[in-house]
Structures are given as structure tokens and as C-alpha cells.
Amino acid sequence: MPKPRSQQISLLDTPFYHICSRTVRKAFLCGVDQETGVSFEHRRVWIEQRIFQLAQVFFIDICAHAVMHNHLHLVLHVDSERVKTWSTAQVLEPQCIWR
């Protein structure tokens, strides 16, 4: 049974986390689909750019990453000291990350 995030993440224990995200229904993130021969390799750059863009907004350091054909791995470091420097206005200010 899945656990709530509040029980999975404990910055007191460690600021480092390994994250894995997988596609569904044999969908391809990148690489060449062996069944259809269609290449999705162009997506790798999009995915990597998006990961690093989001990391800047949320003060998450990317220690390592791997974008595989149907999943990705991230080793993240939560920079809680840097987050403490945010003012209330900075937290509430909308970020233009969805473009």
C-alpha cells in the first residue's frame, strides 16, 4: 500500500533521495521502439531540460540522472538551507515554469 509523502521523506534523516518514474502501456520516453521502428530520441533533451528547469525553481539539486527508454532515475538533494532564505512573497510569487 502506498505511503503518504510525509512518511516517505525525512530531511532529518537524509537530504538525498533516489526517484524512479516509469511510463505505462510500454510507452517510450526516448530511444527507438523495437516494435515500430519509430525513434523518440528527440524527447531525451526535452526531458532533461525540464528536469533541470524544475530543479532550479524548487531548490532541488540533481546529483545524478538517467533517462532510459521507458523510465527515468534521479538522485536528488533537497537544499533545505537555501529554501529557508525564501521570503513569504517569494514562495507565493508565481513561477513561469509551465511553458
N, CA, C and O atoms as a printed pandas DataFrame, in Angstrom:
     atom_number atom_name residue_name chain_id  residue_number  x_coord  y_coord  z_coord
0              1         N          MET        A               1    0.842   -1.178    0.000
1              2        CA          MET        A               1    0.000    0.000    0.000
2              3         C          MET        A               1    0.890    1.244    0.000
3              4         O          MET        A               1    1.860    1.303    0.755
4              5         N          PRO        A               2    0.579    2.228   -0.824
5              6        CA          PRO        A               2    1.399    3.441   -0.883
6              7         C          PRO        A               2    1.387    4.206    0.440
7              8         O          PRO        A               2    0.399    4.220    1.174
8              9         N          LYS        A               3    2.529    4.840    0.709
9             10        CA          LYS        A               3    2.644    5.672    1.909
10            11         C          LYS        A               3    2.522    7.137    1.525
11            12         O          LYS        A               3    2.933    7.524    0.431
12            13         N          PRO        A               4    1.960    7.962    2.412
13            14        CA          PRO        A               4    1.938    9.399    2.126
14            15         C          PRO        A               4    3.362    9.955    2.097
15            16         O          PRO        A               4    4.253    9.443    2.775
16            17         N          ARG        A               5    3.560   11.001    1.311
17            18        CA          ARG        A               5    4.891   11.597    1.170
18            19         C          ARG        A               5    5.489   11.996    2.516
19            20         O          ARG        A               5    6.701   11.910    2.715
20            21         N          SER        A               6    4.628   12.435    3.443
21            22        CA          SER        A               6    5.120   12.855    4.762
22            23         C          SER        A               6    5.799   11.710    5.506
23            24         O          SER        A               6    6.619   11.952    6.392
24            25         N          GLN        A               7    5.472   10.473    5.162
25            26        CA          GLN        A               7    6.110    9.309    5.787
26            27         C          GLN        A               7    7.284    8.782    4.960
27            28         O          GLN        A               7    8.081    7.989    5.461
28            29         N          GLN        A               8    7.400    9.209    3.714
29            30        CA          GLN        A               8    8.478    8.734    2.855
30            31         C          GLN        A               8    9.710    9.631    2.918
31            32         O          GLN        A               8   10.837    9.155    2.783
32            33         N          ILE        A               9    9.494   10.928    3.123
33            34        CA          ILE        A               9   10.577   11.905    3.087
34            35         C          ILE        A               9   10.861   12.388    4.502
35            36         O          ILE        A               9    9.961   12.853    5.200
36            37         N          SER        A              10   12.108   12.277    4.917
37            38        CA          SER        A              10   12.528   12.791    6.213
38            39         C          SER        A              10   13.866   13.504    6.026
39            40         O          SER        A              10   14.920   12.870    5.974
40            41         N          LEU        A              11   13.804   14.819    5.928
41            42        CA          LEU        A              11   15.030   15.589    5.724
42            43         C          LEU        A              11   15.945   15.536    6.943
43            44         O          LEU        A              11   17.133   15.843    6.836
44            45         N          LEU        A              12   15.412   15.153    8.089
45            46        CA          LEU        A              12   16.257   14.967    9.270
46            47         C          LEU        A              12   17.156   13.743    9.107
47            48         O          LEU        A              12   18.284   13.723    9.600
48            49         N          ASP        A              13   16.650   12.722    8.412
49            50        CA          ASP        A              13   17.431   11.500    8.200
50            51         C          ASP        A              13   18.418   11.653    7.051
51            52         O          ASP        A              13   19.582   11.275    7.179
52            53         N          THR        A              14   17.960   12.208    5.923
53            54        CA          THR        A              14   18.842   12.406    4.776
54            55         C          THR        A              14   18.227   13.412    3.809
55            56         O          THR        A              14   17.011   13.421    3.618
56            57         N          PRO        A              15   19.051   14.254    3.201
57            58        CA          PRO        A              15   18.529   15.161    2.177
58            59         C          PRO        A              15   18.618   14.555    0.765
59            60         O          PRO        A              15   18.256   15.218   -0.207
60            61         N          PHE        A              16   19.096   13.301    0.640
61            62        CA          PHE        A              16   19.291   12.652   -0.661
62            63         C          PHE        A              16   18.211   11.602   -0.904
63            64         O          PHE        A              16   17.860   10.829   -0.013
64            65         N          TYR        A              17   17.687   11.594   -2.147
65            66        CA          TYR        A              17   16.627   10.648   -2.486
66            67         C          TYR        A              17   16.796   10.136   -3.909
67            68         O          TYR        A              17   17.145   10.886   -4.820
68            69         N          HIS        A              18   16.539    8.839   -4.079
69            70        CA          HIS        A              18   16.535    8.216   -5.401
70            71         C          HIS        A              18   15.083    8.138   -5.856
71            72         O          HIS        A              18   14.236    7.575   -5.163
72            73         N          ILE        A              19   14.803    8.704   -7.023
73            74        CA          ILE        A              19   13.460    8.756   -7.570
74            75         C          ILE        A              19   13.454    7.979   -8.884
75            76         O          ILE        A              19   14.370    8.108   -9.697
76            77         N          CYS        A              20   12.426    7.183   -9.080
77            78        CA          CYS        A              20   12.259    6.458  -10.336
78            79         C          CYS        A              20   10.828    6.685  -10.816
79            80         O          CYS        A              20    9.881    6.565  -10.040
80            81         N          SER        A              21   10.680    7.008  -12.083
81            82        CA          SER        A              21    9.358    7.197  -12.671
82            83         C          SER        A              21    9.301    6.400  -13.963
83            84         O          SER        A              21   10.200    6.484  -14.799
84            85         N          ARG        A              22    8.238    5.630  -14.117
85            86        CA          ARG        A              22    8.109    4.708  -15.241
86            87         C          ARG        A              22    6.885    5.061  -16.085
87            88         O          ARG        A              22    5.890    5.569  -15.569
88            89         N          THR        A              23    6.970    4.789  -17.377
89            90        CA          THR        A              23    5.824    5.013  -18.263
90            91         C          THR        A              23    4.828    3.861  -18.122
91            92         O          THR        A              23    5.110    2.850  -17.479
92            93         N          VAL        A              24    3.678    4.036  -18.729
93            94        CA          VAL        A              24    2.658    2.979  -18.721
94            95         C          VAL        A              24    2.433    2.477  -20.142
95            96         O          VAL        A              24    2.764    3.162  -21.109
96            97         N          ARG        A              25    1.881    1.301  -20.260
97            98        CA          ARG        A              25    1.493    0.709  -21.547
98            99         C          ARG        A              25    2.629    0.649  -22.568
99           100         O          ARG        A              25    2.412    0.853  -23.762
100          101         N          LYS        A              26    3.818    0.373  -22.096
101          102        CA          LYS        A              26    5.004    0.250  -22.956
102          103         C          LYS        A              26    5.296    1.518  -23.767
103          104         O          LYS        A              26    5.901    1.448  -24.836
104          105         N          ALA        A              27    4.869    2.657  -23.261
105          106        CA          ALA        A              27    5.140    3.924  -23.950
106          107         C          ALA        A              27    6.629    4.222  -23.879
107          108         O          ALA        A              27    7.307    3.830  -22.929
108          109         N          PHE        A              28    7.128    4.915  -24.888
109          110        CA          PHE        A              28    8.541    5.241  -24.947
110          111         C          PHE        A              28    8.772    6.683  -24.554
111          112         O          PHE        A              28    8.087    7.585  -25.037
112          113         N          LEU        A              29    9.742    6.902  -23.672
113          114        CA          LEU        A              29   10.210    8.257  -23.394
114          115         C          LEU        A              29   11.169    8.682  -24.495
115          116         O          LEU        A              29   11.036    9.757  -25.080
116          117         N          CYS        A              30   12.133    7.818  -24.761
117          118        CA          CYS        A              30   13.136    8.117  -25.783
118          119         C          CYS        A              30   13.746    6.808  -26.262
119          120         O          CYS        A              30   13.483    5.742  -25.705
120          121         N          GLY        A              31   14.554    6.905  -27.290
121          122        CA          GLY        A              31   15.124    5.711  -27.887
122          123         C          GLY        A              31   14.303    5.284  -29.088
123          124         O          GLY        A              31   13.405    6.005  -29.524
124          125         N          VAL        A              32   14.611    4.114  -29.620
125          126        CA          VAL        A              32   13.913    3.582  -30.791
126          127         C          VAL        A              32   13.020    2.434  -30.344
127          128         O          VAL        A              32   13.484    1.478  -29.722
128          129         N          ASP        A              33   11.748    2.536  -30.665
129          130        CA          ASP        A              33   10.782    1.483  -30.364
130          131         C          ASP        A              33   11.094    0.292  -31.263
131          132         O          ASP        A              33   10.995    0.393  -32.486
132          133         N          GLN        A              34   11.468   -0.825  -30.667
133          134        CA          GLN        A              34   11.861   -2.004  -31.444
134          135         C          GLN        A              34   10.687   -2.608  -32.225
135          136         O          GLN        A              34   10.887   -3.237  -33.265
136          137         N          GLU        A              35    9.474   -2.414  -31.724
137          138        CA          GLU        A              35    8.303   -2.985  -32.401
138          139         C          GLU        A              35    7.891   -2.180  -33.628
139          140         O          GLU        A              35    7.499   -2.755  -34.644
140          141         N          THR        A              36    7.978   -0.843  -33.543
141          142        CA          THR        A              36    7.515    0.004  -34.648
142          143         C          THR        A              36    8.658    0.632  -35.433
143          144         O          THR        A              36    8.455    1.085  -36.559
144          145         N          GLY        A              37    9.856    0.667  -34.856
145          146        CA          GLY        A              37   10.991    1.305  -35.505
146          147         C          GLY        A              37   10.987    2.828  -35.403
147          148         O          GLY        A              37   11.857    3.490  -35.969
148          149         N          VAL        A              38   10.008    3.389  -34.680
149          150        CA          VAL        A              38    9.895    4.841  -34.527
150          151         C          VAL        A              38   10.894    5.318  -33.474
151          152         O          VAL        A              38   11.011    4.723  -32.403
152          153         N          SER        A              39   11.615    6.399  -33.790
153          154        CA          SER        A              39   12.588    6.969  -32.859
154          155         C          SER        A              39   11.956    8.084  -32.040
155          156         O          SER        A              39   11.333    9.000  -32.575
156          157         N          PHE        A              40   12.132    7.981  -30.745
157          158        CA          PHE        A              40   11.675    9.010  -29.808
158          159         C          PHE        A              40   12.870    9.671  -29.126
159          160         O          PHE        A              40   12.719   10.280  -28.067
160          161         N          GLU        A              41   14.042    9.556  -29.719
161          162        CA          GLU        A              41   15.283   10.046  -29.105
162          163         C          GLU        A              41   15.258   11.556  -28.878
163          164         O          GLU        A              41   15.900   12.049  -27.951
164          165         N          HIS        A              42   14.527   12.293  -29.711
165          166        CA          HIS        A              42   14.468   13.750  -29.562
166          167         C          HIS        A              42   13.872   14.176  -28.222
167          168         O          HIS        A              42   14.094   15.300  -27.771
168          169         N          ARG        A              43   13.120   13.288  -27.592
169          170        CA          ARG        A              43   12.499   13.625  -26.309
170          171         C          ARG        A              43   13.492   13.682  -25.156
171          172         O          ARG        A              43   13.240   14.356  -24.157
172          173         N          ARG        A              44   14.624   12.979  -25.282
173          174        CA          ARG        A              44   15.598   12.927  -24.185
174          175         C          ARG        A              44   16.030   14.338  -23.778
175          176         O          ARG        A              44   16.091   14.642  -22.586
176          177         N          VAL        A              45   16.327   15.191  -24.742
177          178        CA          VAL        A              45   16.748   16.574  -24.452
178          179         C          VAL        A              45   15.613   17.333  -23.779
179          180         O          VAL        A              45   15.850   18.080  -22.830
180          181         N          TRP        A              46   14.387   17.154  -24.253
181          182        CA          TRP        A              46   13.235   17.839  -23.640
182          183         C          TRP        A              46   13.098   17.452  -22.165
183          184         O          TRP        A              46   12.908   18.304  -21.297
184          185         N          ILE        A              47   13.200   16.158  -21.908
185          186        CA          ILE        A              47   13.020   15.660  -20.547
186          187         C          ILE        A              47   14.131   16.183  -19.641
187          188         O          ILE        A              47   13.863   16.635  -18.528
188          189         N          GLU        A              48   15.373   16.123  -20.110
189          190        CA          GLU        A              48   16.497   16.610  -19.303
190          191         C          GLU        A              48   16.376   18.105  -19.034
191          192         O          GLU        A              48   16.612   18.551  -17.911
192          193         N          GLN        A              49   16.013   18.881  -20.047
193          194        CA          GLN        A              49   15.847   20.323  -19.849
194          195         C          GLN        A              49   14.769   20.611  -18.815
195          196         O          GLN        A              49   14.939   21.485  -17.965
196          197         N          ARG        A              50   13.671   19.887  -18.882
197          198        CA          ARG        A              50   12.567   20.100  -17.946
198          199         C          ARG        A              50   12.974   19.733  -16.520
199          200         O          ARG        A              50   12.629   20.448  -15.579
200          201         N          ILE        A              51   13.690   18.647  -16.352
201          202        CA          ILE        A              51   14.161   18.234  -15.028
202          203         C          ILE        A              51   15.012   19.332  -14.403
203          204         O          ILE        A              51   14.809   19.692  -13.244
204          205         N          PHE        A              52   15.963   19.865  -15.166
205          206        CA          PHE        A              52   16.849   20.889  -14.622
206          207         C          PHE        A              52   16.132   22.214  -14.405
207          208         O          PHE        A              52   16.477   22.954  -13.484
208          209         N          GLN        A              53   15.150   22.523  -15.227
209          210        CA          GLN        A              53   14.350   23.738  -15.037
210          211         C          GLN        A              53   13.555   23.645  -13.734
211          212         O          GLN        A              53   13.538   24.594  -12.951
212          213         N          LEU        A              54   12.910   22.528  -13.501
213          214        CA          LEU        A              54   12.129   22.355  -12.280
214          215         C          LEU        A              54   13.024   22.323  -11.047
215          216         O          LEU        A              54   12.632   22.808   -9.986
216          217         N          ALA        A              55   14.209   21.761  -11.174
217          218        CA          ALA        A              55   15.131   21.720  -10.043
218          219         C          ALA        A              55   15.504   23.131   -9.579
219          220         O          ALA        A              55   15.626   23.369   -8.377
220          221         N          GLN        A              56   15.684   24.055  -10.504
221          222        CA          GLN        A              56   16.018   25.436  -10.139
222          223         C          GLN        A              56   14.877   26.116   -9.404
223          224         O          GLN        A              56   15.106   26.864   -8.454
224          225         N          VAL        A              57   13.666   25.862   -9.832
225          226        CA          VAL        A              57   12.509   26.509   -9.223
226          227         C          VAL        A              57   12.285   26.010   -7.795
227          228         O          VAL        A              57   11.923   26.791   -6.914
228          229         N          PHE        A              58   12.498   24.725   -7.566
229          230        CA          PHE        A              58   12.183   24.135   -6.274
230          231         C          PHE        A              58   13.406   23.917   -5.384
231          232         O          PHE        A              58   13.298   23.250   -4.355
232          233         N          PHE        A              59   14.558   24.457   -5.752
233          234        CA          PHE        A              59   15.789   24.311   -4.974
234          235         C          PHE        A              59   16.115   22.846   -4.676
235          236         O          PHE        A              59   16.411   22.467   -3.543
236          237         N          ILE        A              60   16.049   22.053   -5.719
237          238        CA          ILE        A              60   16.437   20.648   -5.651
238          239         C          ILE        A              60   17.695   20.510   -6.504
239          240         O          ILE        A              60   17.717   20.942   -7.657
240          241         N          ASP        A              61   18.732   19.912   -5.943
241          242        CA          ASP        A              61   19.959   19.665   -6.703
242          243         C          ASP        A              61   19.862   18.289   -7.355
243          244         O          ASP        A              61   19.460   17.319   -6.712
244          245         N          ILE        A              62   20.226   18.209   -8.617
245          246        CA          ILE        A              62   20.264   16.934   -9.326
246          247         C          ILE        A              62   21.678   16.381   -9.175
247          248         O          ILE        A              62   22.627   16.913   -9.749
248          249         N          CYS        A              63   21.808   15.316   -8.403
249          250        CA          CYS        A              63   23.132   14.701   -8.195
250          251         C          CYS        A              63   23.468   13.752   -9.340
251          252         O          CYS        A              63   24.622   13.654   -9.757
252          253         N          ALA        A              64   22.457   13.058   -9.843
253          254        CA          ALA        A              64   22.644   12.137  -10.962
254          255         C          ALA        A              64   21.297   11.941  -11.640
255          256         O          ALA        A              64   20.247   12.034  -11.004
256          257         N          HIS        A              65   21.340   11.669  -12.934
257          258        CA          HIS        A              65   20.103   11.386  -13.652
258          259         C          HIS        A              65   20.373   10.430  -14.800
259          260         O          HIS        A              65   21.465   10.395  -15.366
260          261         N          ALA        A              66   19.345    9.655  -15.127
261          262        CA          ALA        A              66   19.416    8.750  -16.274
262          263         C          ALA        A              66   18.027    8.687  -16.892
263          264         O          ALA        A              66   17.060    8.299  -16.236
264          265         N          VAL        A              67   17.937    9.068  -18.149
265          266        CA          VAL        A              67   16.674    8.986  -18.874
266          267         C          VAL        A              67   16.772    7.748  -19.761
267          268         O          VAL        A              67   17.521    7.720  -20.738
268          269         N          MET        A              68   16.008    6.739  -19.404
269          270        CA          MET        A              68   16.024    5.473  -20.115
270          271         C          MET        A              68   14.873    5.451  -21.134
271          272         O          MET        A              68   14.126    6.424  -21.232
272          273         N          HIS        A              69   14.722    4.364  -21.886
273          274        CA          HIS        A              69   13.699    4.338  -22.939
274          275         C          HIS        A              69   12.277    4.375  -22.385
275          276         O          HIS        A              69   11.389    4.923  -23.037
276          277         N          ASN        A              70   12.031    3.804  -21.188
277          278        CA          ASN        A              70   10.669    3.823  -20.659
278          279         C          ASN        A              70   10.588    4.274  -19.192
279          280         O          ASN        A              70    9.531    4.162  -18.571
280          281         N          HIS        A              71   11.676    4.773  -18.646
281          282        CA          HIS        A              71   11.663    5.273  -17.279
282          283         C          HIS        A              71   12.845    6.207  -17.064
283          284         O          HIS        A              71   13.741    6.305  -17.902
284          285         N          LEU        A              72   12.828    6.887  -15.928
285          286        CA          LEU        A              72   13.968    7.734  -15.593
286          287         C          LEU        A              72   14.313    7.578  -14.123
287          288         O          LEU        A              72   13.461    7.259  -13.295
288          289         N          HIS        A              73   15.580    7.809  -13.820
289          290        CA          HIS        A              73   16.098    7.766  -12.454
290          291         C          HIS        A              73   16.682    9.131  -12.131
291          292         O          HIS        A              73   17.330    9.760  -12.967
292          293         N          LEU        A              74   16.443    9.577  -10.906
293          294        CA          LEU        A              74   17.037   10.816  -10.417
294          295         C          LEU        A              74   17.589   10.567   -9.019
295          296         O          LEU        A              74   16.956    9.890   -8.210
296          297         N          VAL        A              75   18.748   11.104   -8.740
297          298        CA          VAL        A              75   19.244   11.178   -7.372
298          299         C          VAL        A              75   19.206   12.655   -7.028
299          300         O          VAL        A              75   19.905   13.469   -7.632
300          301         N          LEU        A              76   18.372   12.989   -6.043
301          302        CA          LEU        A              76   18.102   14.379   -5.706
302          303         C          LEU        A              76   18.657   14.740   -4.338
303          304         O          LEU        A              76   18.751   13.901   -3.442
304          305         N          HIS        A              77   19.020   16.002   -4.200
305          306        CA          HIS        A              77   19.420   16.561   -2.909
306          307         C          HIS        A              77   18.502   17.741   -2.624
307          308         O          HIS        A              77   18.441   18.691   -3.404
308          309         N          VAL        A              78   17.790   17.678   -1.505
309          310        CA          VAL        A              78   16.893   18.760   -1.115
310          311         C          VAL        A              78   17.716   19.778   -0.337
311          312         O          VAL        A              78   18.250   19.474    0.729
312          313         N          ASP        A              79   17.811   20.980   -0.877
313          314        CA          ASP        A              79   18.619   22.036   -0.256
314          315         C          ASP        A              79   17.745   22.849    0.705
315          316         O          ASP        A              79   17.304   23.950    0.377
316          317         N          SER        A              80   17.505   22.298    1.881
317          318        CA          SER        A              80   16.602   22.940    2.839
318          319         C          SER        A              80   17.169   24.246    3.387
319          320         O          SER        A              80   16.400   25.129    3.769
320          321         N          GLU        A              81   18.476   24.390    3.436
321          322        CA          GLU        A              81   19.075   25.647    3.921
322          323         C          GLU        A              81   18.780   26.796    2.966
323          324         O          GLU        A              81   18.479   27.910    3.397
324          325         N          ARG        A              82   18.867   26.525    1.677
325          326        CA          ARG        A              82   18.593   27.564    0.681
326          327         C          ARG        A              82   17.105   27.941    0.672
327          328         O          ARG        A              82   16.755   29.100    0.449
328          329         N          VAL        A              83   16.242   26.963    0.914
329          330        CA          VAL        A              83   14.802   27.231    0.951
330          331         C          VAL        A              83   14.458   28.163    2.115
331          332         O          VAL        A              83   13.542   28.979    2.009
332          333         N          LYS        A              84   15.179   28.045    3.203
333          334        CA          LYS        A              84   14.914   28.889    4.376
334          335         C          LYS        A              84   15.167   30.363    4.094
335          336         O          LYS        A              84   14.710   31.222    4.849
336          337         N          THR        A              85   15.883   30.666    3.028
337          338        CA          THR        A              85   16.163   32.063    2.688
338          339         C          THR        A              85   15.008   32.722    1.950
339          340         O          THR        A              85   15.004   33.941    1.781
340          341         N          TRP        A              86   14.022   31.936    1.503
341          342        CA          TRP        A              86   12.877   32.485    0.786
342          343         C          TRP        A              86   12.016   33.341    1.701
343          344         O          TRP        A              86   11.785   32.987    2.857
344          345         N          SER        A              87   11.552   34.450    1.190
345          346        CA          SER        A              87   10.565   35.254    1.903
346          347         C          SER        A              87    9.172   34.705    1.565
347          348         O          SER        A              87    9.020   33.916    0.633
348          349         N          THR        A              88    8.174   35.125    2.320
349          350        CA          THR        A              88    6.801   34.713    2.031
350          351         C          THR        A              88    6.400   35.150    0.625
351          352         O          THR        A              88    5.729   34.408   -0.093
352          353         N          ALA        A              89    6.810   36.349    0.235
353          354        CA          ALA        A              89    6.469   36.848   -1.103
354          355         C          ALA        A              89    7.085   35.970   -2.191
355          356         O          ALA        A              89    6.445   35.716   -3.212
356          357         N          GLN        A              90    8.312   35.506   -1.988
357          358        CA          GLN        A              90    8.957   34.647   -2.984
358          359         C          GLN        A              90    8.259   33.293   -3.090
359          360         O          GLN        A              90    8.168   32.727   -4.180
360          361         N          VAL        A              91    7.769   32.775   -1.976
361          362        CA          VAL        A              91    7.059   31.500   -2.005
362          363         C          VAL        A              91    5.744   31.649   -2.760
363          364         O          VAL        A              91    5.349   30.764   -3.518
364          365         N          LEU        A              92    5.072   32.776   -2.547
365          366        CA          LEU        A              92    3.765   32.991   -3.162
366          367         C          LEU        A              92    3.838   33.486   -4.595
367          368         O          LEU        A              92    2.853   33.400   -5.328
368          369         N          GLU        A              93    4.991   34.002   -5.006
369          370        CA          GLU        A              93    5.138   34.553   -6.355
370          371         C          GLU        A              93    5.037   33.445   -7.391
371          372         O          GLU        A              93    5.742   32.441   -7.293
372          373         N          PRO        A              94    4.159   33.616   -8.393
373          374        CA          PRO        A              94    4.024   32.563   -9.412
374          375         C          PRO        A              94    5.300   32.457  -10.257
375          376         O          PRO        A              94    5.901   33.463  -10.635
376          377         N          GLN        A              95    5.681   31.248  -10.533
377          378        CA          GLN        A              95    6.846   30.991  -11.387
378          379         C          GLN        A              95    6.350   30.582  -12.766
379          380         O          GLN        A              95    5.402   29.806  -12.884
380          381         N          CYS        A              96    6.975   31.089  -13.781
381          382        CA          CYS        A              96    6.591   30.751  -15.155
382          383         C          CYS        A              96    7.367   29.526  -15.615
383          384         O          CYS        A              96    8.260   29.638  -16.454
384          385         N          ILE        A              97    7.036   28.358  -15.074
385          386        CA          ILE        A              97    7.748   27.131  -15.431
386          387         C          ILE        A              97    6.935   26.233  -16.338
387          388         O          ILE        A              97    7.448   25.212  -16.795
388          389         N          TRP        A              98    5.706   26.569  -16.611
389          390        CA          TRP        A              98    4.838   25.651  -17.343
390          391         C          TRP        A              98    4.848   25.924  -18.848
391          392         O          TRP        A              98    4.018   25.371  -19.569
392          393         N          ARG        A              99    5.748   26.745  -19.330
393          394        CA          ARG        A              99    5.847   26.997  -20.774
394          395         C          ARG        A              99    6.832   26.062  -21.417
395          396         O          ARG        A              99    7.046   26.128  -22.627
